[in-house]
């Protein structure tokens, strides 16, 4: 008998989500079904060990690419009728959205009670924030936006912990295929990803004296190119989200590989982001703030990454030491491949789901990089 996973998430084109789901599909221990598609398998017609919703209750368009600003009542009704244990896999949904937006989509205004649905429809959660203590303290000079995000994250995290005793820390992962064709390092630094204020600050600090990979420029060009092509081609128009996502992924990976160092952070909330893993797996040395999430997942300061505050005291000195730092790359990457691949995550999810069947509660988490499972029968 298998564990059933129902997918309903419009950002399936993102590599961290797409590749994890592909890994789950190829694992005979799971039955993976995609809601509102030809691959949908009605969970009520077969008996499964457990039932997990990967994503949320937001209604998607007919192609399952774009979210609509309404909840999916048909999906909600189906989910309310299936038996326990039921798990919410919500790893990719940011806590700062708040529980309503996490459950129904950030553009959806609903009269449904998300907290009540969470309590009644699920018995446990697999999420990516079990580790997060939000140890970054916002000062008086910070914008109201980030204060609100921090507040929402704290409130949502406390709510989830209060509702669920059975929880799995289920963070991002990368492919277990090692990078063997590294191009020549022609840039000093790369600052990939969304333009968080902390990343913009690092860009401003470095741009006058060092050669920075043109990520912001090329990312904008890709967006405009796909948007223009979509006006001319129905195929691109219907799949522009997928095309843009794939091209941005290729562009980002290429620029990271071509850079000696890459700066990464999880915004002012210090989330653990996929780039913490991607940069290392692409054989580029990571610069980032020290944080509780990094420690929990096995990253050691000035071994697996260069600590941000120490780096900004002498960036030229680190560039001069680049060849010596690069010699550690295989050792650093091995930590990622041993502990944070899609295959590892799939096994951790399976262990957690099996634990739910045998115990009143089951907990899966990390301690200094080591994953563990505990339960009431331990």
Buried (B, 14 or more C-beta within 10 A) or exposed (E): EBBBBBBBBBBBBBBBBBBBBEBBBEBEBBBBBBBBEEEBEEBEEEEBBBBBBBBBBBBBEEEBBEBBEBBBEEBBEBBEEBEEBBBBBBBBBBBBBBBBBBBBBBEBEBEBEBBEBBBEBBBBBBBBBBBBEBEBEBEEEBEEEBBEBBEBBBBBBEBBEEBBEBBBBBBBBBBBEEBEEEEEBEBBBBBBBEEBBBBEBBBEBBEEEBEBBBBBEBBEEBBEEBEEBBEEEEEBBEBBBBBBBBBBBEBBBBBBBBBBBBBBBBBBBBBBBBBBBBBBBBBBBBBBBBBBBBBBBBBBBEEBBBBBEEBBEEBEEBBEEBEEBBEEBEEBBEBBBEBBBBBBBBBBBBBBBBBBEEBEBBBBBBEEBEBEBEBEEE
